[in-house]
Structure formats: structure tokens, C-alpha cells
Amino acid sequence: MVVKGKVAAAVQVDYVAFKGRAERSRYIVDRFARFLKGKVLDVGCDEAVLRSLLPDVQYTGVDIGGDPDVRLDLEEIAAFPFADGQFDCVVCADVLEHLDNLHHVFGELVRVAGAHVLLSLPNNWANARRPVEKGKGRIGHYGLPARPPQDRHKWFFGLSEAIEFVKAQQAQHPISVAELRVTEKPRPWVVRMARRLRYGSQERYLNRYAHTLWVVYEKRPEG
């Protein structure tokens, strides 16, 4: 399905929900297999589920914990320990929102990519909607725990703002958007249609109900 609208133009929609990191990794392989070839860098790999799902690529996972091939603290590094264009595809799924230095790390993703960057960002508005409307509950990674949390989001944004961000990077880096996609939880079509009618524009609807934005960038030659 192609969604029309000022911000959401040419965005593809997949109806899928992820119960955990493993299911998200399987979606990445199923949906974006044509980009996952040669040398693949998985930034923020956690337990490196992609490693076993991509047996035919030269996989490298980096993270501060989990089961990476290279252990890195993304918030402390000045640069990735890799050469320019070293990897055919760089994957960074639901990672940047955890980093204070989001923009710097984004630049490093582009630098070490030779052909493609595959990126995902969460739609935080969708996660916040229900507890805010109900006046109770918690908003995932944005609460106030009694002890310092290990996993924390540093940025709060909706889908429209995430789309604006990923498109704006084309003017700052040698990349072009090759594919733009959102994922939304599966619902009966009558429920989806009723919600679309209620909220009018596709942009308002997706800001409420799409849970993840996915973008594939194609690396442009510099100069």
C-alpha cells in the first residue's frame, strides 16, 4: 500500500508487529534481503540475531553489550574503527534514539557504508498515545525509574518528524532515499478504515498508529 500525503508521500506500509528483537531482525531479512549482501555492519546489534539469519554475508556486529564482534560505546567514540566505505550495507535498527550524539553517529553510518544504509526509527507518539489519553500507565523508555536505567531513549518524536529528519539528511550527506516504509500493527481492515475516516489525513493517522519508520539510503559518489 502506498500512502499519499504531504509528509508521508511514497511511504510504503507493512502490517506487522514485533514481539521482540528477534522478530524485528527477521522482518529486516525478509523485507530488505536485496540490500543485505557482501559485507554487512550491524550497529547496535545486541545479541546479533542477524548474524545467524545472514549466513552468506560477511557480518560484523557492534554494540556496548550483548554478543557483538566489536564492542563499542557509541556515545563515547570519535569515529567507528572502520575505513570509509568498508561495508556494502550498514544496518542501524532502533538505535539512534538512544544516543545523545545521534547526528554524529548518523554521519559515521554513512561514512563506513559503501552502497546502502538501512535505518529504523520508532514513532514515539504511537507509544505515548494510550497512557496519555487514559491518564495512567507508563511510556516505555521515557519514564522516571527509581534507579538509573540501562536502556533509555534520548529523543522524543513522531512519525512526521522522523520522516522529515531522514529526508533532510540527503542535503547533508552523500545519500539518497531509495526506499521509505512504515510498519503498523495488524488490525481488521474495518478498524483501519474507521480510524482513517476519523482522523482525516494519512499523516495524522500514521502519527497515531504507525510504530516504526524504515529507510534505505543509497550512497552517492562524492565530489
MDAnalysis code that builds the backbone (N, CA, C; Angstrom):
import MDAnalysis as mda
import numpy as np

u = mda.Universe.empty(669, n_residues=223, atom_resindex=np.repeat(np.arange(223), 3), trajectory=True)
u.add_TopologyAttr("name", ["N", "CA", "C"] * 223)
u.add_TopologyAttr("resid", np.arange(1, 224))
u.add_TopologyAttr("resname", ["MET", "VAL", "VAL", "LYS", "GLY", "LYS", "VAL", "ALA", "ALA", "ALA", "VAL", "GLN", "VAL", "ASP", "TYR", "VAL", "ALA", "PHE", "LYS", "GLY", "ARG", "ALA", "GLU", "ARG", "SER", "ARG", "TYR", "ILE", "VAL", "ASP", "ARG", "PHE", "ALA", "ARG", "PHE", "LEU", "LYS", "GLY", "LYS", "VAL", "LEU", "ASP", "VAL", "GLY", "CYS", "ASP", "GLU", "ALA", "VAL", "LEU", "ARG", "SER", "LEU", "LEU", "PRO", "ASP", "VAL", "GLN", "TYR", "THR", "GLY", "VAL", "ASP", "ILE", "GLY", "GLY", "ASP", "PRO", "ASP", "VAL", "ARG", "LEU", "ASP", "LEU", "GLU", "GLU", "ILE", "ALA", "ALA", "PHE", "PRO", "PHE", "ALA", "ASP", "GLY", "GLN", "PHE", "ASP", "CYS", "VAL", "VAL", "CYS", "ALA", "ASP", "VAL", "LEU", "GLU", "HIS", "LEU", "ASP", "ASN", "LEU", "HIS", "HIS", "VAL", "PHE", "GLY", "GLU", "LEU", "VAL", "ARG", "VAL", "ALA", "GLY", "ALA", "HIS", "VAL", "LEU", "LEU", "SER", "LEU", "PRO", "ASN", "ASN", "TRP", "ALA", "ASN", "ALA", "ARG", "ARG", "PRO", "VAL", "GLU", "LYS", "GLY", "LYS", "GLY", "ARG", "ILE", "GLY", "HIS", "TYR", "GLY", "LEU", "PRO", "ALA", "ARG", "PRO", "PRO", "GLN", "ASP", "ARG", "HIS", "LYS", "TRP", "PHE", "PHE", "GLY", "LEU", "SER", "GLU", "ALA", "ILE", "GLU", "PHE", "VAL", "LYS", "ALA", "GLN", "GLN", "ALA", "GLN", "HIS", "PRO", "ILE", "SER", "VAL", "ALA", "GLU", "LEU", "ARG", "VAL", "THR", "GLU", "LYS", "PRO", "ARG", "PRO", "TRP", "VAL", "VAL", "ARG", "MET", "ALA", "ARG", "ARG", "LEU", "ARG", "TYR", "GLY", "SER", "GLN", "GLU", "ARG", "TYR", "LEU", "ASN", "ARG", "TYR", "ALA", "HIS", "THR", "LEU", "TRP", "VAL", "VAL", "TYR", "GLU", "LYS", "ARG", "PRO", "GLU", "GLY"])
u.atoms.positions = np.array([
    [0.839, -1.193, 0.000],
    [0.000, 0.000, 0.000],
    [0.874, 1.241, 0.000],
    [0.565, 2.210, -0.861],
    [1.291, 3.468, -0.904],
    [0.428, 4.542, -0.275],
    [0.985, 5.234, 0.698],
    [0.255, 6.270, 1.424],
    [0.531, 7.617, 0.774],
    [-0.539, 8.372, 0.493],
    [-0.407, 9.694, -0.094],
    [-0.537, 10.746, 0.991],
    [0.169, 11.867, 0.834],
    [0.077, 12.929, 1.822],
    [1.290, 13.823, 1.761],
    [1.235, 15.001, 2.379],
    [2.314, 15.980, 2.304],
    [3.626, 15.418, 2.828],
    [3.603, 14.827, 4.023],
    [4.823, 14.302, 4.628],
    [5.020, 12.839, 4.288],
    [3.931, 12.089, 4.170],
    [4.018, 10.634, 4.020],
    [3.980, 10.177, 2.573],
    [4.244, 11.078, 1.624],
    [4.201, 10.691, 0.215],
    [5.209, 9.590, -0.076],
    [4.796, 8.596, -0.881],
    [5.652, 7.493, -1.328],
    [6.135, 6.618, -0.180],
    [5.430, 6.612, 0.937],
    [5.774, 5.729, 2.052],
    [4.981, 4.440, 1.915],
    [5.679, 3.328, 1.929],
    [5.024, 2.029, 1.882],
    [4.635, 1.605, 3.303],
    [3.522, 0.867, 3.434],
    [3.043, 0.424, 4.739],
    [3.024, -1.098, 4.800],
    [3.663, -1.662, 5.829],
    [3.573, -3.086, 6.120],
    [2.827, -3.261, 7.433],
    [1.938, -4.241, 7.495],
    [1.178, -4.505, 8.707],
    [1.826, -5.664, 9.447],
    [2.622, -5.308, 10.456],
    [3.380, -6.306, 11.191],
    [3.680, -5.759, 12.582],
    [3.745, -6.650, 13.554],
    [4.105, -6.271, 14.925],
    [5.314, -7.095, 15.344],
    [6.173, -6.503, 16.165],
    [7.372, -7.182, 16.646],
    [7.241, -7.414, 18.148],
    [7.272, -8.682, 18.563],
    [7.207, -9.006, 19.980],
    [8.575, -8.927, 20.650],
    [9.616, -8.849, 19.842],
    [10.962, -8.765, 20.394],
    [11.956, -8.465, 19.298],
    [13.225, -8.352, 19.688],
    [14.285, -8.019, 18.739],
    [14.429, -9.081, 17.656],
    [14.220, -10.342, 18.009],
    [14.386, -11.411, 17.035],
    [13.394, -11.275, 15.890],
    [12.147, -10.945, 16.203],
    [11.139, -10.783, 15.159],
    [11.446, -9.569, 14.281],
    [11.975, -8.518, 14.885],
    [12.365, -7.349, 14.094],
    [13.487, -7.712, 13.132],
    [14.445, -8.518, 13.594],
    [15.551, -8.935, 12.732],
    [15.058, -9.788, 11.571],
    [14.097, -10.650, 11.844],
    [13.549, -11.490, 10.765],
    [12.837, -10.628, 9.723],
    [12.140, -9.594, 10.182],
    [11.494, -8.671, 9.253],
    [12.542, -7.985, 8.374],
    [13.641, -7.556, 8.969],
    [14.708, -6.911, 8.211],
    [15.192, -7.820, 7.090],
    [15.427, -9.081, 7.408],
    [15.924, -10.028, 6.406],
    [14.870, -10.288, 5.340],
    [13.627, -10.491, 5.748],
    [12.566, -10.796, 4.790],
    [12.288, -9.612, 3.855],
    [12.260, -8.414, 4.402],
    [11.853, -7.239, 3.620],
    [13.014, -6.635, 2.840],
    [14.225, -6.644, 3.387],
    [15.330, -5.885, 2.791],
    [16.484, -6.779, 2.332],
    [16.187, -8.043, 2.042],
    [17.243, -9.006, 1.693],
    [18.096, -8.534, 0.519],
    [17.501, -7.824, -0.436],
    [18.251, -7.432, -1.636],
    [19.369, -6.440, -1.328],
    [19.303, -5.784, -0.166],
    [20.362, -4.849, 0.216],
    [21.420, -5.485, 1.112],
    [21.106, -6.638, 1.668],
    [21.972, -7.273, 2.676],
    [22.913, -8.267, 2.015],
    [23.894, -7.735, 1.330],
    [24.836, -8.574, 0.592],
    [26.266, -8.137, 0.876],
    [27.191, -9.029, 0.605],
    [28.597, -8.694, 0.777],
    [28.971, -8.533, 2.236],
    [29.510, -7.366, 2.582],
    [29.898, -7.061, 3.955],
    [28.800, -6.235, 4.615],
    [28.279, -6.711, 5.753],
    [27.179, -6.047, 6.456],
    [27.636, -5.670, 7.858],
    [27.454, -4.403, 8.211],
    [27.737, -3.922, 9.567],
    [26.413, -3.697, 10.281],
    [26.253, -4.310, 11.448],
    [25.031, -4.208, 12.251],
    [25.362, -3.365, 13.490],
    [24.951, -2.101, 13.473],
    [25.282, -1.160, 14.542],
    [24.198, -1.208, 15.617],
    [24.607, -1.499, 16.857],
    [23.636, -1.716, 17.923],
    [23.019, -3.090, 17.800],
    [23.866, -4.090, 17.583],
    [23.403, -5.436, 17.223],
    [22.799, -6.215, 18.376],
    [23.056, -5.823, 19.636],
    [22.591, -6.560, 20.814],
    [23.088, -8.010, 20.728],
    [22.188, -8.979, 20.643],
    [22.589, -10.387, 20.599],
    [22.928, -10.865, 19.191],
    [22.990, -9.940, 18.242],
    [23.434, -10.240, 16.870],
    [22.587, -11.320, 16.208],
    [21.270, -11.181, 16.303],
    [20.369, -12.154, 15.666],
    [20.597, -12.195, 14.161],
    [20.920, -11.054, 13.559],
    [21.130, -11.020, 12.112],
    [22.286, -11.921, 11.676],
    [23.230, -12.141, 12.562],
    [24.392, -12.966, 12.211],
    [23.957, -14.353, 11.742],
    [23.043, -14.979, 12.490],
    [22.585, -16.326, 12.122],
    [21.588, -16.306, 10.966],
    [20.927, -15.162, 10.772],
    [19.943, -15.062, 9.689],
    [20.566, -14.712, 8.345],
    [21.836, -14.301, 8.386],
    [22.541, -13.912, 7.156],
    [23.831, -14.724, 7.020],
    [23.716, -16.038, 6.826],
    [24.923, -16.882, 6.805],
    [25.813, -16.647, 5.597],
    [25.282, -16.010, 4.544],
    [26.050, -15.853, 3.311],
    [26.716, -14.492, 3.178],
    [26.665, -13.668, 4.229],
    [27.322, -12.365, 4.173],
    [28.485, -12.345, 5.171],
    [29.371, -11.369, 5.004],
    [30.449, -11.143, 5.978],
    [29.898, -10.165, 7.023],
    [29.438, -10.723, 8.118],
    [28.711, -9.958, 9.126],
    [29.656, -9.436, 10.211],
    [29.433, -8.173, 10.597],
    [30.118, -7.598, 11.749],
    [29.092, -6.864, 12.598],
    [28.985, -7.245, 13.861],
    [28.069, -6.577, 14.773],
    [28.833, -5.760, 15.791],
    [28.328, -4.551, 16.084],
    [28.958, -3.716, 17.107],
    [27.913, -3.289, 18.129],
    [28.312, -3.259, 19.395],
    [27.425, -2.807, 20.472],
    [28.250, -2.715, 21.748],
    [27.651, -2.098, 22.758],
    [28.322, -1.992, 24.053],
    [28.081, -3.237, 24.902],
    [27.014, -3.972, 24.610],
    [26.687, -5.199, 25.332],
    [26.218, -6.258, 24.365],
    [25.627, -7.333, 24.893],
    [25.121, -8.389, 24.037],
    [26.231, -9.286, 23.520],
    [26.169, -9.613, 22.215],
    [27.126, -10.535, 21.615],
    [27.712, -9.936, 20.333],
    [28.367, -8.779, 20.434],
    [28.926, -8.154, 19.235],
    [30.258, -8.769, 18.832],
    [30.657, -8.527, 17.599],
    [32.002, -8.876, 17.153],
    [33.005, -7.822, 17.610],
    [32.538, -6.566, 17.681],
    [33.370, -5.453, 18.136],
    [32.596, -4.715, 19.212],
    [33.165, -4.593, 20.386],
    [32.482, -3.924, 21.496],
    [32.791, -2.428, 21.461],
    [31.730, -1.613, 21.302],
    [31.876, -0.162, 21.199],
    [30.818, 0.529, 22.049],
    [31.197, 1.627, 22.657],
    [30.245, 2.531, 23.292],
    [29.988, 3.657, 22.296],
    [28.846, 3.619, 21.648],
    [28.566, 4.554, 20.564],
    [28.527, 6.004, 21.026],
    [28.281, 6.224, 22.326],
    [28.218, 7.595, 22.826],
    [29.594, 8.139, 23.215],
    [30.611, 7.306, 23.160],
    [31.944, 7.732, 23.575],
    [32.944, 7.811, 22.427],
    [32.616, 7.219, 21.297],
    [33.601, 7.136, 20.218],
    [33.660, 8.426, 19.406],
    [34.855, 8.737, 18.923],
    [35.014, 9.849, 17.984],
    [34.724, 9.383, 16.565],
    [35.002, 8.097, 16.298],
    [34.754, 7.532, 14.971],
    [34.674, 6.017, 15.076],
    [33.943, 5.391, 14.161],
    [33.924, 3.938, 14.085],
    [35.329, 3.463, 13.677],
    [35.773, 2.319, 14.185],
    [37.107, 1.803, 13.837],
    [37.113, 1.071, 12.499],
    [36.493, 1.686, 11.491],
    [36.381, 1.080, 10.170],
    [36.731, 2.124, 9.107],
    [37.145, 1.640, 7.947],
    [37.530, 2.523, 6.848],
    [36.303, 3.076, 6.133],
    [36.503, 4.162, 5.410],
    [35.440, 4.736, 4.594],
    [34.939, 3.684, 3.600],
    [33.619, 3.523, 3.521],
    [33.028, 2.615, 2.542],
    [33.371, 1.164, 2.724],
    [33.746, 0.757, 3.943],
    [34.215, -0.617, 4.170],
    [33.111, -1.658, 4.015],
    [31.849, -1.264, 4.278],
    [30.754, -2.236, 4.277],
    [29.774, -1.940, 3.144],
    [29.292, -2.999, 2.525],
    [28.301, -2.827, 1.456],
    [26.995, -2.269, 2.006],
    [26.593, -2.743, 3.179],
    [25.362, -2.272, 3.810],
    [25.590, -2.086, 5.303],
    [25.124, -0.957, 5.821],
    [25.189, -0.687, 7.258],
    [23.765, -0.675, 7.799],
    [23.498, -1.501, 8.797],
    [22.179, -1.605, 9.419],
    [22.216, -0.939, 10.785],
    [21.207, -0.110, 11.073],
    [21.101, 0.529, 12.384],
    [19.615, 0.604, 12.733],
    [19.120, -0.416, 13.428],
    [17.690, -0.562, 13.679],
    [17.335, -0.169, 15.106],
    [16.547, 0.910, 15.241],
    [16.068, 1.382, 16.543],
    [17.216, 1.590, 17.522],
    [18.202, 2.355, 17.091],
    [19.394, 2.617, 17.904],
    [19.603, 4.110, 18.130],
    [19.476, 4.919, 17.101],
    [19.862, 6.327, 17.184],
    [19.119, 7.082, 18.279],
    [17.872, 6.726, 18.533],
    [17.087, 7.444, 19.549],
    [17.629, 7.232, 20.964],
    [18.547, 6.292, 21.140],
    [19.164, 6.034, 22.450],
    [20.423, 6.863, 22.680],
    [20.842, 7.639, 21.683],
    [22.150, 8.288, 21.726],
    [22.036, 9.795, 21.799],
    [22.790, 10.401, 22.717],
    [22.875, 11.861, 22.738],
    [23.511, 12.383, 21.454],
    [24.519, 11.677, 20.955],
    [25.257, 12.104, 19.764],
    [24.682, 11.494, 18.487],
    [23.388, 11.489, 18.404],
    [22.660, 10.874, 17.279],
    [23.204, 11.348, 15.934],
    [23.354, 12.640, 15.749],
    [23.741, 13.185, 14.447],
    [25.171, 12.782, 14.080],
    [26.053, 12.745, 15.060],
    [27.425, 12.323, 14.793],
    [27.463, 10.856, 14.372],
    [26.745, 9.995, 15.086],
    [26.736, 8.572, 14.747],
    [26.107, 8.357, 13.374],
    [25.073, 9.133, 13.050],
    [24.478, 9.016, 11.715],
    [25.541, 9.270, 10.643],
    [26.355, 10.303, 10.846],
    [27.410, 10.584, 9.893],
    [28.393, 9.442, 9.752],
    [28.672, 8.752, 10.859],
    [29.570, 7.602, 10.812],
    [28.939, 6.423, 10.063],
    [27.634, 6.231, 10.206],
    [26.947, 5.189, 9.435],
    [27.160, 5.409, 7.947],
    [26.997, 6.659, 7.534],
    [27.150, 6.996, 6.121],
    [28.603, 6.822, 5.677],
    [29.525, 7.257, 6.513],
    [30.946, 7.204, 6.136],
    [31.422, 5.796, 5.836],
    [31.043, 4.827, 6.689],
    [31.574, 3.470, 6.521],
    [30.745, 2.630, 5.554],
    [29.636, 3.167, 5.057],
    [28.795, 2.446, 4.095],
    [29.339, 2.633, 2.683],
    [29.371, 1.536, 1.934],
    [29.812, 1.615, 0.554],
    [28.672, 1.755, -0.422],
    [27.520, 1.162, -0.092],
    [26.396, 1.179, -1.026],
    [25.085, 1.611, -0.367],
    [24.750, 1.022, 0.802],
    [23.451, 1.292, 1.410],
    [23.547, 1.449, 2.926],
    [22.633, 2.245, 3.458],
    [22.398, 2.348, 4.899],
    [20.937, 2.009, 5.139],
    [20.680, 1.049, 6.009],
    [19.325, 0.643, 6.386],
    [19.086, 1.090, 7.815],
    [18.097, 1.966, 7.992],
    [17.879, 2.612, 9.282],
    [16.425, 2.489, 9.697],
    [16.179, 2.326, 11.001],
    [14.811, 2.409, 11.513],
    [14.764, 3.326, 12.723],
    [13.638, 4.021, 12.861],
    [13.374, 4.907, 13.990],
    [11.974, 4.620, 14.506],
    [11.771, 4.650, 15.827],
    [10.429, 4.401, 16.368],
    [9.550, 5.642, 16.255],
    [8.246, 5.409, 16.178],
    [7.282, 6.504, 16.276],
    [6.860, 6.605, 17.741],
    [7.489, 7.491, 18.470],
    [7.241, 7.582, 19.910],
    [5.831, 8.068, 20.247],
    [5.215, 8.827, 19.353],
    [3.843, 9.278, 19.597],
    [2.899, 8.094, 19.749],
    [3.092, 7.063, 18.925],
    [2.212, 5.899, 19.000],
    [2.344, 5.207, 20.351],
    [3.585, 5.143, 20.874],
    [3.797, 4.516, 22.178],
    [3.209, 5.336, 23.316],
    [3.217, 6.664, 23.167],
    [2.746, 7.548, 24.241],
    [1.238, 7.754, 24.225],
    [0.612, 7.488, 23.093],
    [-0.792, 7.863, 22.896],
    [-1.725, 7.279, 23.952],
    [-1.676, 5.986, 24.174],
    [-2.641, 5.350, 25.071],
    [-2.504, 5.786, 26.525],
    [-1.288, 5.732, 27.111],
    [-1.192, 6.176, 28.510],
    [-1.558, 7.642, 28.693],
    [-1.254, 8.489, 27.723],
    [-1.615, 9.903, 27.843],
    [-3.129, 10.069, 27.786],
    [-3.774, 9.389, 26.848],
    [-5.225, 9.501, 26.714],
    [-5.943, 8.931, 27.930],
    [-5.412, 7.846, 28.483],
    [-6.049, 7.209, 29.635],
    [-5.731, 7.913, 30.946],
    [-4.667, 8.706, 30.939],
    [-4.260, 9.363, 32.177],
    [-3.593, 8.426, 33.159],
    [-3.072, 7.299, 32.679],
    [-2.363, 6.354, 33.540],
    [-1.478, 5.466, 32.683],
    [-0.530, 4.806, 33.333],
    [0.385, 3.928, 32.623],
    [1.759, 4.549, 32.492],
    [2.604, 3.922, 31.691],
    [3.983, 4.370, 31.506],
    [4.306, 4.412, 30.020],
    [5.245, 5.262, 29.660],
    [5.618, 5.429, 28.264],
    [6.999, 4.819, 28.047],
    [7.063, 3.517, 28.003],
    [8.274, 2.791, 27.647],
    [9.557, 3.340, 28.225],
    [10.411, 3.865, 27.354],
    [11.751, 4.299, 27.723],
    [11.798, 5.750, 28.193],
    [10.651, 6.349, 28.507],
    [10.621, 7.768, 28.885],
    [10.108, 7.995, 30.302],
    [10.068, 6.979, 31.115],
    [9.567, 7.127, 32.476],
    [10.606, 7.703, 33.423],
    [10.299, 7.610, 34.701],
    [11.201, 8.094, 35.746],
    [11.426, 6.966, 36.746],
    [12.309, 6.012, 36.412],
    [12.552, 4.879, 37.299],
    [13.321, 5.286, 38.539],
    [13.204, 4.480, 39.595],
    [13.883, 4.780, 40.853],
    [15.396, 4.671, 40.738],
    [15.854, 3.804, 39.828],
    [17.293, 3.623, 39.623],
    [17.655, 3.974, 38.177],
    [18.882, 4.378, 37.918],
    [19.283, 4.717, 36.549],
    [19.058, 3.536, 35.608],
    [18.344, 3.737, 34.507],
    [18.061, 2.620, 33.590],
    [19.239, 2.344, 32.664],
    [19.353, 1.121, 32.198],
    [20.392, 0.759, 31.243],
    [19.986, 1.139, 29.826],
    [18.686, 1.161, 29.560],
    [18.171, 1.379, 28.206],
    [17.251, 2.592, 28.232],
    [17.647, 3.654, 27.582],
    [16.919, 4.909, 27.695],
    [16.863, 5.635, 26.360],
    [15.686, 6.131, 25.962],
    [15.588, 6.972, 24.778],
    [15.996, 8.402, 25.136],
    [16.698, 9.070, 24.228],
    [17.138, 10.443, 24.445],
    [16.350, 11.446, 23.601],
    [15.540, 10.952, 22.667],
    [14.819, 11.823, 21.744],
    [13.357, 11.371, 21.677],
    [12.457, 12.342, 21.616],
    [11.020, 12.033, 21.538],
    [10.461, 12.719, 20.293],
    [9.964, 11.933, 19.340],
    [9.490, 12.490, 18.080],
    [8.380, 11.603, 17.513],
    [7.547, 12.210, 16.672],
    [6.501, 11.481, 15.977],
    [6.959, 11.061, 14.596],
    [6.083, 10.382, 13.865],
    [6.449, 9.846, 12.559],
    [6.770, 10.952, 11.566],
    [5.964, 12.012, 11.540],
    [6.208, 13.105, 10.586],
    [7.594, 13.694, 10.772],
    [7.981, 13.912, 12.027],
    [9.291, 14.490, 12.301],
    [10.409, 13.525, 11.914],
    [10.187, 12.232, 12.121],
    [11.188, 11.240, 11.731],
    [11.369, 11.231, 10.214],
    [10.269, 11.332, 9.468],
    [10.351, 11.375, 8.006],
    [11.090, 12.632, 7.555],
    [10.783, 13.757, 8.174],
    [11.475, 14.997, 7.838],
    [12.976, 14.873, 8.102],
    [13.332, 14.218, 9.207],
    [14.750, 14.037, 9.544],
    [15.462, 13.205, 8.489],
    [14.897, 12.040, 8.141],
    [15.608, 11.154, 7.225],
    [15.714, 11.771, 5.835],
    [14.718, 12.544, 5.428],
    [14.798, 13.200, 4.124],
    [15.817, 14.340, 4.148],
    [15.895, 15.063, 5.255],
    [16.807, 16.199, 5.344],
    [18.266, 15.769, 5.273],
    [18.574, 14.516, 5.664],
    [19.962, 14.063, 5.649],
    [20.525, 13.980, 4.234],
    [19.660, 13.970, 3.227],
    [20.124, 13.910, 1.842],
    [20.880, 15.174, 1.443],
    [20.573, 16.291, 2.115],
    [21.251, 17.545, 1.818],
    [22.559, 17.687, 2.589],
    [22.764, 16.824, 3.592],
    [23.936, 16.939, 4.453],
    [24.962, 15.835, 4.234],
    [24.546, 14.762, 3.576],
    [25.420, 13.615, 3.355],
    [25.238, 13.114, 1.922],
    [26.211, 12.377, 1.391],
    [26.111, 11.859, 0.020],
    [25.217, 10.626, -0.076],
    [23.946, 10.799, 0.239],
    [22.984, 9.697, 0.247],
    [21.672, 10.155, -0.386],
    [20.934, 9.192, -0.919],
    [19.598, 9.429, -1.452],
    [18.665, 8.363, -0.903],
    [17.430, 8.740, -0.588],
    [16.450, 7.779, -0.092],
    [16.043, 6.844, -1.229],
    [16.313, 5.559, -1.053],
    [15.938, 4.559, -2.050],
    [14.605, 3.906, -1.716],
    [14.285, 3.839, -0.430],
    [13.027, 3.209, -0.006],
    [12.617, 3.785, 1.341],
    [11.324, 4.080, 1.467],
    [10.779, 4.612, 2.711],
    [9.545, 3.791, 3.054],
    [9.513, 3.282, 4.291],
    [8.476, 2.318, 4.656],
    [8.107, 2.506, 6.126],
    [6.835, 2.280, 6.481],
    [6.426, 2.271, 7.877],
    [5.782, 0.936, 8.188],
    [5.871, 0.547, 9.457],
    [5.188, -0.653, 9.906],
    [4.112, -0.270, 10.909],
    [2.991, -0.935, 10.786],
    [1.825, -0.695, 11.626],
    [1.298, -2.040, 12.110],
    [0.820, -2.091, 13.346],
    [0.306, -3.351, 13.865],
    [-0.881, -3.834, 13.037],
    [-0.978, -5.151, 12.794],
    [-2.106, -5.680, 12.028],
    [-3.421, -5.424, 12.765],
    [-4.411, -4.953, 12.042],
    [-5.755, -4.723, 12.564],
    [-6.754, -5.121, 11.489],
    [-7.981, -5.512, 11.862],
    [-9.014, -5.763, 10.849],
    [-9.180, -4.532, 9.964],
    [-9.408, -4.744, 8.685],
    [-9.460, -3.616, 7.748],
    [-10.565, -2.635, 8.098],
    [-11.645, -3.131, 8.709],
    [-12.734, -2.213, 9.072],
    [-12.278, -1.246, 10.172],
    [-11.410, -1.735, 11.074],
    [-10.884, -0.873, 12.132],
    [-9.967, 0.183, 11.527],
    [-9.111, -0.230, 10.601],
    [-8.213, 0.725, 9.967],
    [-8.991, 1.783, 9.190],
    [-10.001, 1.362, 8.456],
    [-10.784, 2.310, 7.664],
    [-11.529, 3.298, 8.558],
    [-12.078, 2.792, 9.668],
    [-12.802, 3.672, 10.590],
    [-11.846, 4.709, 11.200],
    [-10.652, 4.283, 11.537],
    [-9.678, 5.210, 12.102],
    [-9.236, 6.238, 11.074],
    [-9.062, 5.821, 9.834],
    [-8.660, 6.763, 8.781],
    [-9.738, 7.811, 8.558],
    [-10.972, 7.383, 8.574],
    [-12.071, 8.332, 8.412],
    [-12.136, 9.298, 9.586],
    [-11.875, 8.793, 10.779],
    [-11.964, 9.636, 11.972],
    [-10.885, 10.711, 11.985],
    [-9.662, 10.349, 11.592],
    [-8.547, 11.276, 11.735],
    [-8.231, 12.044, 10.450],
    [-8.991, 11.786, 9.399],
    [-8.911, 12.627, 8.213],
    [-7.690, 12.381, 7.351],
    [-6.578, 12.954, 7.692],
    [-5.392, 12.856, 6.844],
    [-4.581, 11.607, 7.173],
    [-3.883, 11.111, 6.157],
    [-3.000, 9.967, 6.359],
    [-1.883, 10.320, 7.335],
    [-1.438, 11.554, 7.299],
    [-0.360, 11.962, 8.197],
    [-0.786, 11.843, 9.655],
    [-1.971, 12.331, 9.990],
    [-2.462, 12.236, 11.372],
    [-2.655, 10.784, 11.769],
    [-3.185, 9.993, 10.851],
    [-3.422, 8.579, 11.136],
    [-2.110, 7.864, 11.450],
    [-1.097, 8.049, 10.581],
    [0.159, 7.341, 10.770],
    [0.907, 7.838, 11.996],
    [0.787, 9.111, 12.330],
    [1.412, 9.605, 13.557],
    [0.828, 8.929, 14.793],
    [-0.416, 8.510, 14.707],
    [-1.062, 7.839, 15.839],
    [-0.783, 6.335, 15.865],
    [-0.705, 5.696, 14.681],
    [-0.755, 4.235, 14.674],
    [0.462, 3.523, 14.067],
    [1.259, 4.164, 13.235],
    [2.465, 3.505, 12.735],
    [3.492, 3.442, 13.857],
    [4.156, 2.300, 14.023],
    [5.065, 2.176, 15.166],
    [6.535, 2.327, 14.793],
    [6.902, 2.169, 13.515],
    [8.312, 2.258, 13.134],
    [8.451, 2.821, 11.726],
    [9.460, 3.667, 11.532],
    [9.823, 4.158, 10.210],
    [11.097, 3.447, 9.765],
    [11.098, 2.995, 8.504],
    [12.261, 2.328, 7.921],
    [12.697, 3.097, 6.694],
    [13.990, 3.292, 6.545],
    [14.519, 3.964, 5.364],
    [15.757, 3.225, 4.877],
    [15.857, 3.092, 3.571],
    [17.078, 2.596, 2.937],
    [17.673, 3.752, 2.146],
    [18.903, 4.098, 2.466],
    [19.628, 5.113, 1.720],
    [20.574, 4.442, 0.736],
    [20.714, 5.062, -0.415],
    [21.720, 4.651, -1.394],
    [22.861, 5.656, -1.335],
    [24.065, 5.179, -1.244],
    [25.237, 6.057, -1.163],
    [25.521, 6.665, -2.538],
    [25.709, 7.980, -2.589],
    [26.058, 8.676, -3.818],
    [27.568, 8.873, -3.883],
    [28.117, 8.869, -5.074],
    [29.549, 9.201, -5.187],
    [29.782, 10.634, -4.736],
    [30.841, 10.868, -3.999],
    [31.155, 12.216, -3.538],
    [31.968, 12.960, -4.601],
    [31.861, 14.280, -4.540],
    [32.637, 15.095, -5.453],
    [31.828, 15.610, -6.620],
])
